[in-house]
Amino acid sequence: MAKVRFTKEHYVKMSSLAFAMLIANETISTKMGQPLNIVDLLHTTTIGTLNDIRLGLAKQIEKLESQDEWVASDYTQEKLESLKKQKELVNLIIGWKRYKLEAEETKRKKAELTEQLKNLKESTKTPEDRIKELEAQLAGLDAEEDF
């Protein structure tokens, strides 16, 4: 699987678009017409649903762009710009979520490998090494009891 390239610039752009959406109290509708606010998009919506929303926005953009630009109203142009920003935001959220999933997987794998390494090191210790460790621990406990 290819590594997700979600950069600091992507994060800044996503944050800017998300903040604008929050301040304007905007929502993005799903296929079923359910409105989703920025919190829903960031934290409760799956990547699959976000991809469906992105594709729906792309179709709406294509439909508006195919209209005759000479008779398009100001409202149509504003709607087109709004849809483009929403599509970009949804796309950035998808990238952010994939980046977070990849980071969690890497962290889990690192912990698993660290545990395997620890177990391997422990299994290769000789009885004399284990005896020395236990004696050092006992000596440390005895020293703590003395005042």
MODELLER restraints for C-alpha pairs under 7 A, 6 or more apart:
rsr = mdl.restraints
at = mdl.atoms
rsr.add(forms.Gaussian(group=physical.xy_distance, feature=features.Distance(at['CA:4:A'], at['CA:98:A']), mean=6.84, stdev=0.5))
rsr.add(forms.Gaussian(group=physical.xy_distance, feature=features.Distance(at['CA:4:A'], at['CA:99:A']), mean=5.65, stdev=0.5))
rsr.add(forms.Gaussian(group=physical.xy_distance, feature=features.Distance(at['CA:6:A'], at['CA:95:A']), mean=6.21, stdev=0.5))
rsr.add(forms.Gaussian(group=physical.xy_distance, feature=features.Distance(at['CA:6:A'], at['CA:96:A']), mean=6.43, stdev=0.5))
rsr.add(forms.Gaussian(group=physical.xy_distance, feature=features.Distance(at['CA:6:A'], at['CA:99:A']), mean=6.32, stdev=0.5))
rsr.add(forms.Gaussian(group=physical.xy_distance, feature=features.Distance(at['CA:10:A'], at['CA:92:A']), mean=6.81, stdev=0.5))
rsr.add(forms.Gaussian(group=physical.xy_distance, feature=features.Distance(at['CA:14:A'], at['CA:89:A']), mean=5.90, stdev=0.5))
rsr.add(forms.Gaussian(group=physical.xy_distance, feature=features.Distance(at['CA:14:A'], at['CA:92:A']), mean=5.84, stdev=0.5))
rsr.add(forms.Gaussian(group=physical.xy_distance, feature=features.Distance(at['CA:14:A'], at['CA:93:A']), mean=6.98, stdev=0.5))
rsr.add(forms.Gaussian(group=physical.xy_distance, feature=features.Distance(at['CA:17:A'], at['CA:89:A']), mean=6.14, stdev=0.5))
rsr.add(forms.Gaussian(group=physical.xy_distance, feature=features.Distance(at['CA:18:A'], at['CA:38:A']), mean=6.37, stdev=0.5))
rsr.add(forms.Gaussian(group=physical.xy_distance, feature=features.Distance(at['CA:21:A'], at['CA:38:A']), mean=6.79, stdev=0.5))
rsr.add(forms.Gaussian(group=physical.xy_distance, feature=features.Distance(at['CA:22:A'], at['CA:38:A']), mean=6.31, stdev=0.5))
rsr.add(forms.Gaussian(group=physical.xy_distance, feature=features.Distance(at['CA:26:A'], at['CA:37:A']), mean=6.50, stdev=0.5))
rsr.add(forms.Gaussian(group=physical.xy_distance, feature=features.Distance(at['CA:27:A'], at['CA:35:A']), mean=5.52, stdev=0.5))
rsr.add(forms.Gaussian(group=physical.xy_distance, feature=features.Distance(at['CA:27:A'], at['CA:36:A']), mean=5.14, stdev=0.5))
rsr.add(forms.Gaussian(group=physical.xy_distance, feature=features.Distance(at['CA:27:A'], at['CA:37:A']), mean=4.59, stdev=0.5))
rsr.add(forms.Gaussian(group=physical.xy_distance, feature=features.Distance(at['CA:28:A'], at['CA:35:A']), mean=5.44, stdev=0.5))
rsr.add(forms.Gaussian(group=physical.xy_distance, feature=features.Distance(at['CA:28:A'], at['CA:36:A']), mean=5.21, stdev=0.5))
rsr.add(forms.Gaussian(group=physical.xy_distance, feature=features.Distance(at['CA:28:A'], at['CA:37:A']), mean=6.59, stdev=0.5))
rsr.add(forms.Gaussian(group=physical.xy_distance, feature=features.Distance(at['CA:29:A'], at['CA:35:A']), mean=4.31, stdev=0.5))
rsr.add(forms.Gaussian(group=physical.xy_distance, feature=features.Distance(at['CA:29:A'], at['CA:36:A']), mean=5.98, stdev=0.5))
rsr.add(forms.Gaussian(group=physical.xy_distance, feature=features.Distance(at['CA:30:A'], at['CA:53:A']), mean=5.82, stdev=0.5))
rsr.add(forms.Gaussian(group=physical.xy_distance, feature=features.Distance(at['CA:31:A'], at['CA:53:A']), mean=6.98, stdev=0.5))
rsr.add(forms.Gaussian(group=physical.xy_distance, feature=features.Distance(at['CA:42:A'], at['CA:93:A']), mean=6.58, stdev=0.5))
rsr.add(forms.Gaussian(group=physical.xy_distance, feature=features.Distance(at['CA:47:A'], at['CA:94:A']), mean=5.92, stdev=0.5))
rsr.add(forms.Gaussian(group=physical.xy_distance, feature=features.Distance(at['CA:50:A'], at['CA:90:A']), mean=6.46, stdev=0.5))
rsr.add(forms.Gaussian(group=physical.xy_distance, feature=features.Distance(at['CA:50:A'], at['CA:94:A']), mean=6.69, stdev=0.5))
rsr.add(forms.Gaussian(group=physical.xy_distance, feature=features.Distance(at['CA:54:A'], at['CA:87:A']), mean=5.58, stdev=0.5))
rsr.add(forms.Gaussian(group=physical.xy_distance, feature=features.Distance(at['CA:54:A'], at['CA:90:A']), mean=6.19, stdev=0.5))
rsr.add(forms.Gaussian(group=physical.xy_distance, feature=features.Distance(at['CA:54:A'], at['CA:91:A']), mean=6.72, stdev=0.5))
rsr.add(forms.Gaussian(group=physical.xy_distance, feature=features.Distance(at['CA:57:A'], at['CA:83:A']), mean=6.40, stdev=0.5))
rsr.add(forms.Gaussian(group=physical.xy_distance, feature=features.Distance(at['CA:57:A'], at['CA:87:A']), mean=5.95, stdev=0.5))
rsr.add(forms.Gaussian(group=physical.xy_distance, feature=features.Distance(at['CA:61:A'], at['CA:80:A']), mean=6.12, stdev=0.5))
rsr.add(forms.Gaussian(group=physical.xy_distance, feature=features.Distance(at['CA:61:A'], at['CA:83:A']), mean=6.45, stdev=0.5))
rsr.add(forms.Gaussian(group=physical.xy_distance, feature=features.Distance(at['CA:61:A'], at['CA:84:A']), mean=6.97, stdev=0.5))
rsr.add(forms.Gaussian(group=physical.xy_distance, feature=features.Distance(at['CA:64:A'], at['CA:80:A']), mean=6.53, stdev=0.5))
